[in-house]
Amino acid sequence: ELPGFYYDSEKNRYFRLLPGHNNYNPLTKESIQYKAMECKRLRLLEEEEKQKKKTTRAGLNLSMLLQKRQLGLLSSTSYCRLVHELKVNCMQRRKIEIRSPDSSVAGTNNFKIIVADVACERIFTVNDVEHGGCKYGIINLSGLGKESLTVEMYDNLYFTNRKVLEKYLFSLTHFSKLCLMGIAETPGCASLLPASLFSSTNPGDRPGMLCSFKISTAWSCAWCLNPQADNCFSTGLTRRVLVTNVVTGHRQTFGTSSDVLAQQFATQTPVLYNGCRSGEIFSIDVRQRNRKGQSWKAIRLFHDSAVTSIRLLEAEHYLMAADMAGKIKLWDLRTAKCVKHYKGHHNEYAVLPLHVNEEEGLLTAVGQDCYTRIWSLQDAHLLRTIPSPHPSSKDAIPSVVFSSRLGGSRGVPGLLMAVKQDLYHFSYN
């Protein structure tokens, strides 16, 4: 890069950036970069429509997999994993029709976040509202198995005045409860809501929120499913971690040296993993009492940039982490060493989630450049890069959900993508 110049790849030469009339410069490096990105996105969309797809690995095709499977050269686990790789590479995009009991509400607000419950039967949504703030909703995926591709969306209008920051990560803990983070004014609040708030039956009998705590400067949250620390709710704050028992109201505070941007509880043990702005990842055993200093940190890992998302794998021997430098690493918690790098992710300053699907052997992440990338968990091979259906912008970063059973145990496989006001289904071909 040369100060005051830009490089035109088509003409293979540099041009000076000159200001126009009244010191207005319509030609900036940002506009040139955006134009190049938009041309690339449109080209990739055109290639997808023409189905100009190549296999992600040399010689990988369905007939070869079947032959190796019949000869006993592939285990059932490896066979299923490679079949998912082939199917993911051939997924086709279709727009979903969103229906709602309130016809004036459906499809009128931009999606901020979508998250699936444990069984992928329903999708929890956060949408913008016109007068400011956000609203929460539930999408029923039972209609995905039909040719019409329709979903039912139910809004919860009790909390439309509450603002929800994009950096907050939401998680559906189980079928009956939601663990939510939100901020109203100053200070903020952490709320636990029953999923029945979004039910279309008996609207007059809907319960209120289960509990709500006023918390200032919150960055992340997590709900514990381990019976040894039942009913515990953690909040990552500025230079401290707050663990609250929602039944007794008892709180534990752990001081940290940096802001806690990502959290997740282990299920086999009552241990909380935290990712910090400093790049540090550490664990806390919530059964111990508060201690001064750093002696309560059991495991400590380090990234070179702020950690934005952490995901424990099922056996809980490995932890996946992403940072603001666009690096995704798989850590072995037993040796505290990085064992895999997943290259290609793009991030500069946003808090973006990771989606790990161990059963399918896939890792999915949406970058700040609005591209959705899918890797193989096994060898960190980049399988597919999906461009956004909308032009790239800060307020149009897609939110995705992937599962081989969207809509429940008999559901359909594929990827759900929410962008702006639209919901898309990338189905297996």
Salt bridges, closest charged atoms under 4 A:
GLU1 OE1 - LYS29 NZ 3.74
GLU38 OE2 - ARG41 NH2 2.57
GLU46 OE2 - LYS50 NZ 3.17
GLU48 OE2 - LYS53 NZ 3.93
GLU48 OE2 - ARG384 NH2 2.82
GLU85 OE1 - ARG57 NE 2.76
GLU85 OE2 - ARG81 NH1 3.58
GLU97 OE2 - ARG99 NE 3.50
ASP117 OD2 - ARG122 NE 3.68
ASP155 OD2 - LYS135 NZ 3.23
GLU166 OE1 - LYS112 NZ 3.86
ASP259 OD2 - ARG277 NE 3.03
GLU280 OE2 - LYS297 NZ 3.17
GLU280 OE2 - ARG300 NE 2.72
ASP285 OD2 - ARG287 NH2 2.75
ASP304 OD2 - LYS327 NZ 3.83
ASP323 OD2 - HIS303 ND1 2.92
ASP332 OD1 - ARG334 NE 3.16
GLU348 OE2 - HIS346 NE2 3.81
GLU359 OE2 - ARG405 NH1 2.95
ASP369 OD2 - ARG373 NH2 2.76
ASP379 OD2 - ARG57 NH1 2.65
ASP395 OD2 - LYS420 NZ 3.51
ASP422 OD1 - LYS95 NZ 3.25
ASP422 OD2 - HIS390 NE2 2.95
